[in-house]
């Protein structure tokens, strides 16, 4: 098919628009179609909702921009690399095939990202089975994809991303790392793989929280043990907490006992805040309070001008009040002043 300027376009390229010769120009100039930047950037949507620019399907939202990026411009001119019939070289044909494969992968990648964002496990599995190399390309192209997979509760996909080369060091704008998120959700196997790949165990996010604190907050005992075994510090503190005070506030007897056994200071008051016993008293965790006292917690220890007894009284925890008074009397009778060992 020919247009009115005598140009025969390649089969895979949209014909150039008709133009009117401009008076006073040469024959060469007259035969050169003029396309405005607006025409060049025009996006056409077909009946199936697919979007095209100059005959090339667009896969990214950024390609719809009136000012495409260099990558987008390169993608939008892919069709122009095909030469006229009878003169195509093998290298150009190979390049055209490579571009077609790359565009197909890019489209699948966008579908994979949306499937992960929507926690659509079946679609994720189908896309990966169709293109086994998709995860490798995804891991290389989008560093946040691993964090997104963990966020949307897809630990198996996260592990496969790691195996495909995804970096374990990615963190969000608040400094939350993949290991912190895996620890918060209790993904033990995933945490092991992140550590094996070099995840920083004692990294602190905004506010000072660590992976161990996240594990303690959600009562993940085995994960806390894994982190400590691999060097997690029980002494690090956030703006208000340590891993022990977090466990105490939640009433987690097992995690608190593990942290104390591993050397967490039982009477520490992070940055002048509350001790573990104060949080236990505030939340009326009786068994935990008894355990803390048996491990050396000071009954009248002060933190930010508060004591455990004040925390219990303020919250009307009468049983806790009785326990603290009884423990203080017992310790005093044993010659321990003020309940201090």
PyMOL commands that set and color helices and strands:
alter all, ss='L'
color gray80, all
select helices_A, chain A and resi 27-30+37-40+61-64+70-76+78-81+90-117+121-130+134-141+145-151+155-163+178-185+188-196+211-217+221-229+243-250+253-261+270-272+276-282+286-294+308-314+318-333+337-339
alter helices_A, ss='H'
color red, helices_A
select strands_A, chain A and resi 44-45+51-53+56-57
alter strands_A, ss='S'
color yellow, strands_A
deselect
rebuild
show_as cartoon
